[in-house]
Amino acid sequence: MSSPYDVLVTGSAGHLGTALMLTLPSLGLKPLGIDILPSLTTSVVGSVSDRAFIASILGSNPIKHILHTATLHKPHVCSHSKEHFISTNILGTLVLLEESSKFISRIESFVFFSTTSTFGKALDPNPGSPAAWIDESVTPVPKNIYGVTKVAAEDMCALVHKGSKLPVLVLRTSRFFPEEDDDEDRRAAMGDENLKVLELAYRRCDIEDIISASVCAMRRAREIQWGKYIISAPPPFDNNADTLDALNRDPAAVLNKIFPELEALFKEKGWKHLERIDRVYDSSRAVRELGWKPMYTFEKTVERLLNGEEWRSELTARVGRKGYHAVSTGVYTKR
């Protein structure tokens, strides 16, 4: 390892890890990617829960930033044990935090990538109830081992930060994967592109915007020291009772009122609207405190579609589909 790496990217074979490894060099940074899987963006193969391995990486490289994307995801619930989730998502995070805190004078940021899935049952208002407005004040109510371990890892971040003053920021990202939806009913309801465009209004983020949020977090971590942020395309809706009720009853009417040109666009493409929007992710704190400027909002996506332009970032295509494991026959099978 002769190159002076200054950023450690965990999970470098995954969606976010790959995107970071492809993007950071253009910003003048030198990332070192680690993963249990070899890949074109993996510098060294190894596990985040292997303390000796992590200690060696941090001790032999002038790492200033830790970008921790390595995780077992929701699709792994059907293929991996709870013990595997605990080992990767909790123990792996603890090992990284503790080993990083030994270099507190050098480390400028520890960015932990969490998920909006941590909110769990808080995202599911009863049928007929208004859509839930989700910001950082909402208490997570995880509903599976994935959510439980990500919440525990967030708490571990808070604990180690409090004891060591390691600058730690948690980014709760919404969905960004290019694979088809893992819910069979949602896949059957409409075309994949149709669904993903609509999701940008309330529960999706382009991967390029997640990377820009990551860079903002790296730059602001020492000043902020500790914080949790939802990273999702800013919604075009207001947080008021009438709007949230209307999103539950007739989201098409809400969107068509905000974007009058939408009706003709959808008719031209043969697209449908969702019957119900059950939650809205509010990422305004990240915009305000991190200085994040997302480029792939629902509004800009509509503009691109009307102009006949590609609405997804080039980075989305470069990263491509990853899948999550090879033991399932579902939409997340590696291929």
C-alpha positions as a Markdown table, in Angstrom:
| # | Residue | x | y | z |
|---|---|---|---|---|
| 1 | Met | 0.0 | 0.0 | 0.0 |
| 2 | Ser | 2.4 | 2.7 | -1.2 |
| 3 | Ser | -0.3 | 5.2 | -2.1 |
| 4 | Pro | -1.2 | 7.7 | 0.7 |
| 5 | Tyr | -4.9 | 6.7 | 1.1 |
| 6 | Asp | -6.9 | 9.4 | 3.0 |
| 7 | Val | -10.4 | 7.9 | 2.9 |
| 8 | Leu | -11.5 | 4.4 | 4.0 |
| 9 | Val | -14.6 | 3.1 | 2.3 |
| 10 | Thr | -16.1 | 0.0 | 3.7 |
| 11 | Gly | -18.5 | -2.1 | 1.6 |
| 12 | Ser | -16.6 | -1.1 | -1.5 |
| 13 | Ala | -18.2 | -3.8 | -3.6 |
| 14 | Gly | -21.8 | -2.6 | -2.9 |
| 15 | His | -23.9 | 0.1 | -4.5 |
| 16 | Leu | -22.8 | 3.0 | -2.3 |
| 17 | Gly | -19.3 | 1.8 | -1.8 |
| 18 | Thr | -18.8 | 1.4 | -5.6 |
| 19 | Ala | -20.2 | 4.9 | -6.2 |
| 20 | Leu | -17.9 | 6.4 | -3.6 |
| 21 | Met | -14.8 | 4.6 | -5.0 |
| 22 | Leu | -15.7 | 5.9 | -8.5 |
| 23 | Thr | -16.4 | 9.5 | -7.4 |
| 24 | Leu | -13.9 | 10.4 | -4.7 |
| 25 | Pro | -10.8 | 10.4 | -6.8 |
| 26 | Ser | -12.3 | 13.2 | -9.0 |
| 27 | Leu | -12.5 | 15.3 | -5.8 |
| 28 | Gly | -8.8 | 14.9 | -5.1 |
| 29 | Leu | -9.3 | 12.2 | -2.5 |
| 30 | Lys | -7.6 | 8.8 | -2.4 |
| 31 | Pro | -10.0 | 6.1 | -1.2 |
| 32 | Leu | -9.1 | 2.7 | 0.1 |
| 33 | Gly | -12.0 | 0.3 | -0.4 |
| 34 | Ile | -12.5 | -2.8 | 1.7 |
| 35 | Asp | -15.1 | -5.5 | 1.4 |
| 36 | Ile | -15.5 | -9.3 | 2.0 |
| 37 | Leu | -16.1 | -9.6 | -1.7 |
| 38 | Pro | -13.4 | -8.9 | -4.3 |
| 39 | Ser | -14.4 | -6.3 | -7.0 |
| 40 | Leu | -13.0 | -3.7 | -9.3 |
| 41 | Thr | -13.5 | -1.1 | -6.5 |
| 42 | Thr | -12.2 | -3.2 | -3.7 |
| 43 | Ser | -8.6 | -2.5 | -2.7 |
| 44 | Val | -8.2 | -5.0 | 0.1 |
| 45 | Val | -10.5 | -8.0 | 0.9 |
| 46 | Gly | -11.4 | -8.2 | 4.6 |
| 47 | Ser | -14.2 | -7.9 | 7.2 |
| 48 | Val | -15.1 | -4.8 | 9.2 |
| 49 | Ser | -15.7 | -7.1 | 12.2 |
| 50 | Asp | -12.0 | -8.3 | 12.0 |
| 51 | Arg | -10.4 | -6.0 | 14.5 |
| 52 | Ala | -6.8 | -6.9 | 13.6 |
| 53 | Phe | -7.5 | -6.2 | 9.9 |
| 54 | Ile | -9.1 | -2.8 | 10.7 |
| 55 | Ala | -6.3 | -1.9 | 13.1 |
| 56 | Ser | -3.8 | -2.7 | 10.4 |
| 57 | Ile | -5.6 | -0.6 | 7.7 |
| 58 | Leu | -5.9 | 2.5 | 10.0 |
| 59 | Gly | -2.4 | 2.1 | 11.4 |
| 60 | Ser | -0.6 | 1.9 | 8.1 |
| 61 | Asn | -2.5 | 4.6 | 6.1 |
| 62 | Pro | -3.0 | 8.3 | 6.9 |
| 63 | Ile | -6.8 | 7.9 | 6.8 |
| 64 | Lys | -8.8 | 11.1 | 7.6 |
| 65 | His | -12.3 | 10.0 | 6.7 |
| 66 | Ile | -14.2 | 6.8 | 7.4 |
| 67 | Leu | -17.2 | 6.2 | 5.1 |
| 68 | His | -18.9 | 3.1 | 6.5 |
| 69 | Thr | -21.3 | 1.6 | 4.0 |
| 70 | Ala | -20.7 | -2.1 | 4.7 |
| 71 | Thr | -23.9 | -3.8 | 5.9 |
| 72 | Leu | -26.3 | -6.6 | 5.6 |
| 73 | His | -29.5 | -5.2 | 4.0 |
| 74 | Lys | -33.2 | -6.0 | 4.2 |
| 75 | Pro | -33.1 | -8.6 | 1.4 |
| 76 | His | -30.5 | -10.5 | 3.5 |
| 77 | Val | -33.2 | -11.2 | 6.1 |
| 78 | Cys | -34.3 | -14.3 | 4.2 |
| 79 | Ser | -30.8 | -15.6 | 3.7 |
| 80 | His | -28.7 | -14.6 | 6.7 |
| 81 | Ser | -29.1 | -15.4 | 10.4 |
| 82 | Lys | -29.7 | -12.8 | 13.1 |
| 83 | Glu | -26.2 | -13.6 | 14.3 |
| 84 | His | -24.7 | -12.6 | 10.9 |
| 85 | Phe | -26.7 | -9.3 | 11.1 |
| 86 | Ile | -25.3 | -8.6 | 14.6 |
| 87 | Ser | -21.8 | -9.4 | 13.6 |
| 88 | Thr | -21.7 | -7.2 | 10.5 |
| 89 | Asn | -24.0 | -4.3 | 11.4 |
| 90 | Ile | -23.3 | -3.9 | 15.1 |
| 91 | Leu | -20.0 | -5.5 | 15.9 |
| 92 | Gly | -18.4 | -4.3 | 12.6 |
| 93 | Thr | -19.5 | -0.7 | 13.3 |
| 94 | Leu | -18.2 | -0.9 | 16.9 |
| 95 | Val | -14.8 | -2.2 | 15.7 |
| 96 | Leu | -14.5 | 0.6 | 13.2 |
| 97 | Leu | -15.6 | 3.3 | 15.7 |
| 98 | Glu | -13.2 | 2.1 | 18.4 |
| 99 | Glu | -10.2 | 1.7 | 16.1 |
| 100 | Ser | -10.9 | 5.0 | 14.5 |
| 101 | Ser | -11.1 | 6.8 | 17.9 |
| 102 | Lys | -7.5 | 5.8 | 18.5 |
| 103 | Phe | -6.5 | 8.3 | 15.8 |
| 104 | Ile | -8.8 | 11.1 | 17.0 |
| 105 | Ser | -6.2 | 13.8 | 16.1 |
| 106 | Arg | -6.1 | 12.6 | 12.5 |
| 107 | Ile | -9.7 | 11.5 | 11.8 |
| 108 | Glu | -11.8 | 14.3 | 10.5 |
| 109 | Ser | -15.1 | 12.4 | 9.9 |
| 110 | Phe | -16.7 | 9.1 | 10.6 |
| 111 | Val | -19.8 | 8.9 | 8.4 |
| 112 | Phe | -22.1 | 6.0 | 9.1 |
| 113 | Phe | -24.6 | 5.1 | 6.4 |
| 114 | Ser | -27.9 | 4.0 | 8.0 |
| 115 | Thr | -31.3 | 3.7 | 6.5 |
| 116 | Thr | -34.8 | 5.2 | 6.6 |
| 117 | Ser | -35.9 | 1.6 | 7.2 |
| 118 | Thr | -34.9 | 2.2 | 10.8 |
| 119 | Phe | -38.2 | 4.0 | 11.2 |
| 120 | Gly | -40.0 | 0.7 | 10.6 |
| 121 | Lys | -43.6 | 0.8 | 11.9 |
| 122 | Ala | -43.6 | 4.6 | 12.1 |
| 123 | Leu | -43.8 | 4.5 | 8.3 |
| 124 | Asp | -47.0 | 2.5 | 8.2 |
| 125 | Pro | -50.0 | 4.6 | 9.3 |
| 126 | Asn | -53.3 | 2.7 | 9.5 |
| 127 | Pro | -55.3 | 2.5 | 6.2 |
| 128 | Gly | -57.3 | 5.7 | 5.7 |
| 129 | Ser | -54.9 | 7.7 | 7.9 |
| 130 | Pro | -52.9 | 10.7 | 6.6 |
| 131 | Ala | -49.4 | 10.1 | 5.2 |
| 132 | Ala | -46.7 | 10.1 | 7.9 |
| 133 | Trp | -44.3 | 13.1 | 7.8 |
| 134 | Ile | -40.9 | 11.6 | 8.6 |
| 135 | Asp | -38.1 | 13.8 | 9.9 |
| 136 | Glu | -35.3 | 13.3 | 12.4 |
| 137 | Ser | -37.7 | 13.8 | 15.4 |
| 138 | Val | -39.6 | 10.6 | 14.6 |
| 139 | Thr | -38.7 | 7.7 | 16.9 |
| 140 | Pro | -37.7 | 4.6 | 15.1 |
| 141 | Val | -39.8 | 1.5 | 15.6 |
| 142 | Pro | -37.8 | -1.2 | 13.7 |
| 143 | Lys | -39.8 | -4.2 | 12.5 |
| 144 | Asn | -37.0 | -6.7 | 11.5 |
| 145 | Ile | -33.5 | -7.6 | 12.4 |
| 146 | Tyr | -32.2 | -5.2 | 9.7 |
| 147 | Gly | -33.8 | -2.2 | 11.3 |
| 148 | Val | -32.9 | -3.4 | 14.8 |
| 149 | Thr | -29.2 | -3.7 | 14.0 |
| 150 | Lys | -29.0 | -0.4 | 12.2 |
| 151 | Val | -30.7 | 1.4 | 15.1 |
| 152 | Ala | -28.3 | -0.3 | 17.5 |
| 153 | Ala | -25.3 | 0.7 | 15.3 |
| 154 | Glu | -26.6 | 4.3 | 15.3 |
| 155 | Asp | -26.7 | 4.1 | 19.1 |
| 156 | Met | -23.1 | 2.7 | 19.1 |
| 157 | Cys | -22.0 | 5.7 | 17.0 |
| 158 | Ala | -23.5 | 8.0 | 19.6 |
| 159 | Leu | -21.9 | 6.1 | 22.5 |
| 160 | Val | -18.4 | 6.1 | 21.0 |
| 161 | His | -18.7 | 9.8 | 19.9 |
| 162 | Lys | -19.7 | 10.8 | 23.5 |
| 163 | Gly | -16.7 | 8.9 | 25.0 |
| 164 | Ser | -14.1 | 9.8 | 22.4 |
| 165 | Lys | -15.3 | 13.0 | 20.7 |
| 166 | Leu | -14.8 | 11.3 | 17.3 |
| 167 | Pro | -16.8 | 13.4 | 14.8 |
| 168 | Val | -19.6 | 11.1 | 13.7 |
| 169 | Leu | -22.5 | 11.8 | 11.4 |
| 170 | Val | -25.2 | 9.3 | 10.6 |
| 171 | Leu | -26.9 | 9.5 | 7.2 |
| 172 | Arg | -30.2 | 7.7 | 7.0 |
| 173 | Thr | -30.6 | 7.1 | 3.2 |
| 174 | Ser | -33.8 | 6.3 | 1.5 |
| 175 | Arg | -34.0 | 3.8 | -1.3 |
| 176 | Phe | -31.6 | 4.3 | -4.2 |
| 177 | Phe | -31.0 | 0.9 | -5.7 |
| 178 | Pro | -31.7 | 0.3 | -9.4 |
| 179 | Glu | -33.2 | -3.2 | -8.9 |
| 180 | Glu | -36.9 | -3.7 | -9.1 |
| 181 | Asp | -39.0 | -3.2 | -6.0 |
| 182 | Asp | -38.8 | -6.1 | -3.5 |
| 183 | Asp | -42.6 | -5.9 | -3.0 |
| 184 | Glu | -44.5 | -8.0 | -5.5 |
| 185 | Asp | -47.6 | -5.9 | -5.3 |
| 186 | Arg | -45.7 | -2.7 | -6.1 |
| 187 | Arg | -43.9 | -4.4 | -9.0 |
| 188 | Ala | -47.3 | -5.5 | -10.4 |
| 189 | Ala | -49.0 | -2.1 | -9.9 |
| 190 | Met | -46.9 | -0.2 | -12.5 |
| 191 | Gly | -43.8 | -0.2 | -14.6 |
| 192 | Asp | -40.4 | 0.1 | -12.8 |
| 193 | Glu | -39.5 | 3.5 | -14.2 |
| 194 | Asn | -42.9 | 4.8 | -13.5 |
| 195 | Leu | -42.6 | 3.7 | -9.8 |
| 196 | Lys | -39.1 | 5.0 | -9.3 |
| 197 | Val | -40.0 | 8.5 | -10.7 |
| 198 | Leu | -42.9 | 8.7 | -8.3 |
| 199 | Glu | -40.8 | 7.6 | -5.4 |
| 200 | Leu | -38.5 | 10.6 | -5.9 |
| 201 | Ala | -41.5 | 12.7 | -4.6 |
| 202 | Tyr | -41.4 | 11.0 | -1.2 |
| 203 | Arg | -39.0 | 8.0 | -0.6 |
| 204 | Arg | -36.1 | 7.8 | -3.1 |
| 205 | Cys | -32.8 | 9.5 | -3.8 |
| 206 | Asp | -30.5 | 9.3 | -6.8 |
| 207 | Ile | -27.2 | 7.8 | -5.8 |
| 208 | Glu | -25.3 | 10.8 | -7.1 |
| 209 | Asp | -27.1 | 13.0 | -4.5 |
| 210 | Ile | -26.3 | 10.5 | -1.8 |
| 211 | Ile | -22.6 | 10.8 | -2.7 |
| 212 | Ser | -22.8 | 14.6 | -2.7 |
| 213 | Ala | -24.4 | 14.4 | 0.8 |
| 214 | Ser | -21.6 | 12.1 | 1.9 |
| 215 | Val | -19.0 | 14.7 | 0.7 |
| 216 | Cys | -20.9 | 17.4 | 2.6 |
| 217 | Ala | -20.9 | 15.3 | 5.7 |
| 218 | Met | -17.1 | 14.7 | 5.4 |
| 219 | Arg | -16.5 | 18.4 | 5.2 |
| 220 | Arg | -18.9 | 19.4 | 8.0 |
| 221 | Ala | -18.3 | 16.6 | 10.5 |
| 222 | Arg | -15.6 | 18.3 | 12.7 |
| 223 | Glu | -17.8 | 21.4 | 13.0 |
| 224 | Ile | -21.0 | 19.6 | 13.7 |
| 225 | Gln | -19.4 | 16.7 | 15.7 |
| 226 | Trp | -22.6 | 14.6 | 16.0 |
| 227 | Gly | -25.8 | 14.4 | 14.1 |
| 228 | Lys | -28.4 | 12.3 | 12.2 |
| 229 | Tyr | -29.7 | 13.2 | 8.8 |
| 230 | Ile | -32.3 | 11.9 | 6.5 |
| 231 | Ile | -31.0 | 11.7 | 2.9 |
| 232 | Ser | -33.8 | 11.6 | 0.4 |
| 233 | Ala | -34.9 | 13.8 | -2.5 |
| 234 | Pro | -36.6 | 16.8 | -1.0 |
| 235 | Pro | -40.4 | 16.3 | -1.3 |
| 236 | Pro | -42.5 | 18.8 | -3.3 |
| 237 | Phe | -45.2 | 18.7 | -0.6 |
| 238 | Asp | -45.9 | 20.9 | 2.5 |
| 239 | Asn | -46.1 | 19.4 | 5.9 |
| 240 | Asn | -49.7 | 20.2 | 6.7 |
| 241 | Ala | -52.7 | 18.1 | 7.6 |
| 242 | Asp | -54.7 | 18.7 | 4.4 |
| 243 | Thr | -51.8 | 17.7 | 2.2 |
| 244 | Leu | -51.0 | 14.6 | 4.2 |
| 245 | Asp | -54.6 | 13.6 | 4.2 |
| 246 | Ala | -54.9 | 14.2 | 0.4 |
| 247 | Leu | -51.7 | 12.1 | -0.2 |
| 248 | Asn | -53.5 | 9.2 | 1.5 |
| 249 | Arg | -56.7 | 9.6 | -0.5 |
| 250 | Asp | -55.6 | 10.9 | -3.9 |
| 251 | Pro | -51.9 | 11.6 | -4.5 |
| 252 | Ala | -52.4 | 12.1 | -8.2 |
| 253 | Ala | -54.6 | 15.2 | -7.5 |
| 254 | Val | -51.9 | 16.6 | -5.2 |
| 255 | Leu | -49.1 | 16.1 | -7.7 |
| 256 | Asn | -51.1 | 17.3 | -10.7 |
| 257 | Lys | -51.9 | 20.5 | -8.8 |
| 258 | Ile | -48.3 | 21.2 | -8.0 |
| 259 | Phe | -47.1 | 20.1 | -11.5 |
| 260 | Pro | -49.9 | 20.9 | -14.1 |
| 261 | Glu | -47.8 | 19.5 | -16.9 |
| 262 | Leu | -47.6 | 16.1 | -15.2 |
| 263 | Glu | -51.0 | 14.8 | -16.4 |
| 264 | Ala | -50.1 | 15.1 | -20.1 |
| 265 | Leu | -46.6 | 13.6 | -19.5 |
| 266 | Phe | -48.1 | 10.6 | -17.7 |
| 267 | Lys | -50.7 | 10.1 | -20.4 |
| 268 | Glu | -48.0 | 10.2 | -23.1 |
| 269 | Lys | -46.0 | 7.6 | -21.4 |
| 270 | Gly | -48.9 | 5.5 | -20.3 |
| 271 | Trp | -47.9 | 5.9 | -16.7 |
| 272 | Lys | -50.1 | 5.5 | -13.6 |
| 273 | His | -50.2 | 7.2 | -10.2 |
| 274 | Leu | -50.0 | 5.6 | -6.9 |
| 275 | Glu | -53.2 | 4.9 | -5.1 |
| 276 | Arg | -51.8 | 6.0 | -1.8 |
| 277 | Ile | -48.6 | 7.7 | -0.5 |
| 278 | Asp | -48.2 | 6.6 | 3.1 |
| 279 | Arg | -45.1 | 8.5 | 4.2 |
| 280 | Val | -43.0 | 11.5 | 3.2 |
| 281 | Tyr | -39.3 | 11.8 | 4.0 |
| 282 | Asp | -38.2 | 15.3 | 5.0 |
| 283 | Ser | -34.5 | 15.9 | 4.3 |
| 284 | Ser | -34.5 | 19.6 | 4.9 |
| 285 | Arg | -32.2 | 19.3 | 7.9 |
| 286 | Ala | -29.5 | 17.9 | 5.7 |
| 287 | Val | -30.0 | 20.7 | 3.2 |
| 288 | Arg | -29.8 | 23.3 | 5.9 |
| 289 | Glu | -27.1 | 22.0 | 8.2 |
| 290 | Leu | -24.8 | 20.0 | 5.8 |
| 291 | Gly | -25.2 | 22.5 | 2.9 |
| 292 | Trp | -26.4 | 19.6 | 0.7 |
| 293 | Lys | -27.8 | 20.6 | -2.7 |
| 294 | Pro | -29.6 | 17.6 | -4.3 |
| 295 | Met | -29.8 | 17.7 | -8.1 |
| 296 | Tyr | -32.2 | 14.9 | -8.7 |
| 297 | Thr | -35.4 | 16.1 | -7.1 |
| 298 | Phe | -38.9 | 15.2 | -8.3 |
| 299 | Glu | -39.3 | 18.7 | -9.8 |
| 300 | Lys | -36.1 | 18.5 | -11.8 |
| 301 | Thr | -36.9 | 14.9 | -12.9 |
| 302 | Val | -40.2 | 16.1 | -14.3 |
| 303 | Glu | -38.3 | 18.9 | -16.2 |
| 304 | Arg | -35.9 | 16.3 | -17.6 |
| 305 | Leu | -38.7 | 14.0 | -18.7 |
| 306 | Leu | -40.5 | 16.8 | -20.4 |
| 307 | Asn | -37.3 | 17.7 | -22.3 |
| 308 | Gly | -36.7 | 14.1 | -23.3 |
| 309 | Glu | -33.6 | 13.9 | -21.2 |
| 310 | Glu | -32.3 | 11.1 | -19.0 |
| 311 | Trp | -33.7 | 11.6 | -15.5 |
| 312 | Arg | -31.2 | 9.4 | -13.7 |
| 313 | Ser | -27.6 | 10.3 | -13.0 |
| 314 | Glu | -24.8 | 8.9 | -15.1 |
| 315 | Leu | -23.4 | 7.5 | -11.9 |
| 316 | Thr | -26.5 | 5.3 | -11.5 |
| 317 | Ala | -25.7 | 3.6 | -14.8 |
| 318 | Arg | -22.0 | 3.3 | -13.9 |
| 319 | Val | -22.7 | 1.6 | -10.7 |
| 320 | Gly | -25.4 | -0.6 | -12.1 |
| 321 | Arg | -27.3 | -3.4 | -10.5 |
| 322 | Lys | -25.5 | -5.3 | -7.7 |
| 323 | Gly | -28.0 | -7.7 | -6.2 |
| 324 | Tyr | -27.4 | -8.6 | -2.6 |
| 325 | His | -26.8 | -12.3 | -2.5 |
| 326 | Ala | -26.7 | -15.4 | -4.6 |
| 327 | Val | -29.0 | -17.8 | -2.7 |
| 328 | Ser | -32.4 | -16.2 | -3.6 |
| 329 | Thr | -34.3 | -16.4 | -6.8 |
| 330 | Gly | -35.9 | -13.0 | -6.1 |
| 331 | Val | -35.3 | -9.6 | -7.6 |
| 332 | Tyr | -32.1 | -9.1 | -5.5 |
| 333 | Thr | -30.3 | -12.2 | -6.7 |
| 334 | Lys | -26.8 | -11.4 | -8.0 |
| 335 | Arg | -26.7 | -11.5 | -11.8 |
